[in-house]
Amino acid sequence: MFEQLSDRLRVTMKRVRGQARLTEENISDALREVRIALLEADVALPVAKDFIKQVRQRAIGEDVAASLSPGQQLIKIVNQELVSMMGEANDALDLSQRPPAVVMMAGLQGAGKTTTVAKLAKRLMEKDGKKVMVVSADIYRPAAIDQLKTLSEAVGCQFHPSESSQSPVEIVTGALQAARNNVVDVLMVDTAGRLHVDAELMSEIQQLHKAVDPVETLFVVDSMTGQDAINSAKAFGEALPLTGVVLTKTDGDARGGAALSIRQVTGKPIKFLGIGEKLDGLEPFHPDRVASRILGMGDVLTLIEEAEDKVDATKAGQLARKLKSGKGFDLDDYREQILQMNNMGGLDSLMQKLPGIDRIPQQMMGGMGGELNKNIAIINSMTKKEKSFPAILKGSRKRRIAMGSGTQVQDVNRLLKQFTQMQKMMKKMGKKGGMAKMMRAMGGGNKMPPGMPF
């Protein structure tokens, strides 16, 4: 997300470096480029105009701090205005009312409402310790009810059964009573969508809202629809007292215009970002962290939170003991590190959150995630002995492994070379002061650590 905007802004900021002061003359071209970048990212025109106006007013005549270059000063101002445009802080769900708190999901067909219901139910159970029940009031889409039932089983929440022969209001009132009887903390209501906004859809969802009086009414929208996402959010906001927005499919949206515009245009905060199809692919929307990502400054806080949640502490401890001893790092350990990265959203997701990643050429980044997954297939085709003692891998064994993993012998050789480099790095890290020496060897962030798939 935001790749195009990040690239354009990074180039633009370079143009004002080396100046002693930010003036109308030396930032006018830069702001013109920023405006074009915002519009190309599908940011609403009024929002882009207002953003440029605010940045210009703050930047003109601003003295450059002793520790900052003009480029850095402008980045600081742009960062602050991006945060202001998207909302100052994360708007969490308000579930403080007497249980069951009802959360209703609204949106167009295909936006990902049903999957988002399951993702949010999983998050509420695991993060907040809530007892959650879900119900589908979608009596129109074939298998919608069965889909939610399957997803509820996958995340381990309660499911209230419903039939397509029932009316949506009958379904939700029955679910609300069942939630009370089962002492449920949160009841999540999945509503029917349409291919476009129409009077029938709005009338039905207004009746549902009146029947259950939800504490949170979230509009779920596909971020890749750009301006349409903003327009549909506005239409739903006029029909319902929305409390927030969930942007889905953000991993496939390179522009990010909806995320940058929706708060300003609708007045509704973005509460969550949906990422990928996995049921743990939902993260709170933090404007300050997103602004940092856009400007190539990383998102270390989210990275730490993901590591705490998704990294297996036992396996991490076992690896730490191996590193401390300076020996024993084998291909099984290498494979485990790749799997742990995949648990955190994959290498691409991790890289977007690392500070300074914008300094690494894009051609070096492309395809890295696919290469690592290919390495998993190769290691899975090895015997236990081969994983522990890769030195025994010669011609015939390599051919067998390549055939078993659907790869080429060259791929096996590349993996072994990467592993050898990684093994050396791990040994250095295990020594006293090893991590600091390794970071110095990487030249302050311009190089990738050994063992990465190039």
N, C-alpha and C positions, 0 to 999 in steps of 0.2 A: 504494500500500500504506500502511496505517495512517492513512488520511485521517480516518476517524471518530474514532479514538482521539486523533489530534493535535488535532482541533477541540475535543473535550471537555476534554482536558488544558489547552489554551490558555485556555479560559474559566475553568476551575477555578483555575489559577494566579493569574489576575487578582484573585481574591477575597481573597487574603491580602496583596496589596500595600498598602503604607502603614503596616503594623504595625511596631513597634519590636523585637518579639521573637516567635519562633515558640512558641506555647503550645498546650496541649491544646485550649483553647477555640477559638482562631482557626484551627486546622488540622483539627479534627474533621470539619467540614462538607466541607472540601476533600478530605480523604482518603475520605470517603463517596462523593463524586463520582468520585474516581479509581477506587475499587473498582467502581462502576457502569460506568464507562467501560471498564475491563478486561474485565468480564463481557460487556458488549455487543460487545466486540471478539473474543469467543469464546475468551478466555483461560480455561484450566482453573481451576475454583473453588479447589482447594488452592493453586495457584500464585498466584492473585489474593490469597487470604487471607495467605499468607506474605509476599508483596510489601508489602502494606499494613502488616503487623506490623513489617517491617524499616524501612520509611520512618518509621513512627510513633516507633519507638525512637530513631532517629537525629535526628528533627526536634524532638521535645519538648524545650523548654528550650534549644535551640541558639541561641546569640547570633548575631545577624546581623552579618556582617563589614561593616566600614565602607564597602566598595565595593559591597555587595550589599543589595538590598531583601529583605524576607521572602519575597516571591514568587520572586525570583531564587535565594535560598537553598534554597527548597523544590524549585525546578526542578533545582538542582545535586544535591540528594539523590536526587530521583526519577531523574535521569539516571544517577547512579552505581549505583542499585539495578537499573535496567533493564539496564545493562551486565552487572552481576553475575548477573542472572537468565538472560541469553542466552549467557553465557560471556565471559570477560575479553578474549579476543583471537581472531582468525581461526585456525581449525585447518586448516592447509594439508595437502594430500595428502602422504603419506609414500611417496615413490618411490625411497628410497635403497637398496633391496635390489638384488641382482644381477639384471640384465635377463634375461627380460622381467618387469617388475612387472605383476601382473594386477589390474585394477580391475573388480569385478563390480557390476552395477547390479540392484537388486531393487525390487519395488514392485507395486502393483495395476495392472490394465489401465486405460489412459486417463490415467495420471499424467504421461506424457510421457517415459518412459524412453528410447525410441529417439532422440528429438530431443535429449535431454540427453546421450546417448552421443556424438552428433556434435558438439554444442556443446563438450563437455569435451575431445574429441579435438582440435578446432580450437584450443582454448585451450592445451592441452599442447604442441602443435606450435609455435604462434606465440609464446607467452610463455616456455616452458621449453626450446624447441628439441628436443623429444622426437620420436622416430620411433614412430608410433602405428599399431597394427593394431586393427580392430574385427571382431567376429563376433556373429552373432545365433543364440541358442539357443532362439528362440521358434518352435517348430514347429506352434503351434496357431492363432495369429492369421493370417488370410489376408494375404498380401503383406508380412508383417513383415520377412522376409529381404530382399525387393526394396526395401523402404523404407530399410533401413539401407544397402544397397548404393548407392542413389541419393544418400543423405546423405553417405556416405563420399566419393563422387566430388565432391560439392559442396565439401567441406572439404579434399580432397586427401590423405586418409589411406589406408592400405592396408586392403583388405577381404578377409576370409577367407570363401570361399563355403561355404554349407551347404545342405542339402536337408531338406524336411519329412519325408522318409522315414527320416532318421537319428535316433538318440536324442540328447537334449541332451548327455549325458555324452560320447558319441562326437564330437559337434561340438566341444566345448570342448577335449577332449584333443588333437584334430587341430589346432585353432587354436593351442594352446600350442606344439606341436611346430613348426608353421609359423613362429610368432613367433621361436622359437629359431633356426631355419634362416635367417631373414631378418634376424637381429640387430636385432630390434625392441626398443625401450625399454619400451613400455607396450602391453599387450594389454587391450582393453576388451571385456567380455562383457555383451551385452544379453540378459537372461533373459525368460522368458515371464511374463505377468501373468495375474491372474484378476479377475473382477468383485468378488470378496470373498475374505477370508482363508479358506483351507481346508487340510485335512490333506494332500491330494494336492500342492498347490502347495508347501507347506513341505517335504514329503519330497523332491520333485524338486530344489528349490533347495539343500537341504542336501547332496544328492549332488553337485551341480555345485560347490558350495563345497569339498567334500572333494577333488574331482578336480583342481582348479586351485590351491587354497590361495591365494586372493587376498590381496594386501597391503592392499587397501582394498575394503571391502564397503559400498557406499553405498545407502541407502534413498531412492528417489525418490518424492515425494508431492506431490499437488496441494494447494497452500496454501488453495484456496477450499473444501476439504472441512472445514475448521475442526477441531472435536473429533474427527471421524472420522480426520483425518490423524494426530492424536496417538495414538488407539487402535490404528490399523493399524501405526504406527511401533513401538509397544510390543509388538505381536504379532510383528512381524518381528524385533525385537530379542531376543525370547525364543527364537526359532528359529535366529537367525544371530548371529555375533559382529560386529555392525555397527560400522563405524568412523566413520560420519557420515551426515548427511541432506542431500538436495538438495531445496529447496522450489521447485516450478515454478508457473508462471502467477501470479506475485506481482504482476504489473501489473494483474491483474483482481481482486485481493483487497484490498478497502478496509478490512478489519478487522485482519488480521495476527495473530490469536490463536494460530495454529499456530507462528509464528516466536517468539512470546513464551513459549510453554509447552513446546515440544518438548524443549529442553535439560533443563529441570527434571523433566519427567515421565519421560523415557526415559533421561536421562544421556548421550545422544548429541549431539554438536555439529552444528549446521548448518554445512556447509562452503560451499555455494553457493546463490545465488538465481537461478532461471530467470526471464527477463523477455522476454515476447513470443515470436514465432515465428522471428525472425531468428537465424541460426546464431552470431552474436556476442553474443546476448542471455543471457550467463551471467556473473555477477559473484561474487567471493568474499564471504562473509558476514562483515562486520566488526561485532560487537556495539556497539562504541562509536559507529561511524558511523550505524548504524541507530537507536540511541537518540537521537542528535542530530537525525536526520530526524523522529522521532516528536514531539520537543519543539519542532519548527519552527526549529531552529538550523542547518539545512542540512547538507551533506556535501561540503565543498570538496575534501577529499582524493580522493574517488572521482571528482569532477568533473574534477580535474586529470589523474588517471590516464586517464580516458576521452578527454580532449582530446589527451593525448600519443599515445594508441593510434590514435585514429580521425580526427583532423583531418589533412587533407592539408597537409603542411608546405610544399610548393612553392606551392600555391595561397594558403596563408596568407601566405607571404612576398611573393607578388605583390600581395595586398591591402594588406599593410603598406607596400609601396613607393608604392602609389597614395595611401594616407592621408598618407604623409610629404610627397608632392608637393602634397597638398591638392586634387587634381582626378582625374577619370577614374572615379569610382565610378558604375557604371551598373547597369542592371537585371540584366545577367548576373551581376554581383558580388552583387547582392541575392539572386538565385536561389541562387547558390553558398553563401551563408551559411545559407540555409534547409536546403539539402541537407546541409551539414556538421552542422547541429543534428540532422537526422534520423539521420545516421550515429551520433550519440551517444545515440540512443534517443528522439529527438523532443523537442519543446519541453516537454511535460508532465514528462518524466523529468528534463530539465535544471532546470526550475523547482523540483522537489521537493528538489534538492540545493543551492539557493541560500539562504544565510542571510537571515532576515528576510522570506522570501516569505510567511509566515503573516500579515504585515501588509497584504497586498494582498487586497482583497475577492474572494471566490470567484466572484462574478458577472463580474468582470473577467477571471478566469482561464479560465472555461468556454469551450470551443470554439476557443481560440487556435491549437492545433495544427492543427485542421481548416482554419482560415482561412489559415494559412501554406501548407498543401499546395494549397489552392485558388489561392493566388498563384503557385505553381510552374506550375500548368496554364495560367494566364493568360499568364505570361511565355513559356512554351513555344509559345504561339500567335502570338507576335510575330516579325516579321522581324528580322534582325541590325541593320538600320538603326534600327528602332523601339526596340530594346533600348538602343542607344547614344545615341539622341536622342529620348527620350520626349516632348519638347515638340511633336513633329510629330503626336502622336496626337490626332486630332480625331474628330468624330462617326462618319463612315463606317468609319474604321479601328477605332475602339472597338467598333462593332457587329460587325465581322468577327472581332475577337479574342474577343469574348464568345461568339459562335456557335461558334468553333473550340475554345474551352475549356469549353463547356457551362455558362457562367455568364451573369450579367446585366451590362449596361453599368454599373450602379451598382457592381458588384464591381470592374470595371476602374478606375472612378474612385476607389474606395476604395484600391486598390492604388497608384495613382499618387500619391495624397495621402500614403500611408504612406512610399512611396519618397522623395518630396521631403523629408519630415521626416528620414528616415534619412540622406539625402544631406547635409543640413545638419549633422546630428550628426557624420557622418564627417569633414566638413571641419573642424569644431571640434576633433575628436580629433587631426587631423593637425597642428594648431598646437601650439606649445610650451605646456605646461601645460594642454592642452585636455581631457585625461581628468579631471584634478582639478576643473576648472571644471564639467564635465558632471555629475560625481557630486554636487557642491554644489547644482547646479540641480535634481537629482532629490530634494533634501530629505532626504538620509540614508536613502533606501531606500523611502520611502512612495509614490513615483511610478514608473511604468514608463517606460523610455526611449522617445523618439519613434520612430515607425515600427512600433510593435507594433499588431496588428490589433484595434482596438476599433471 
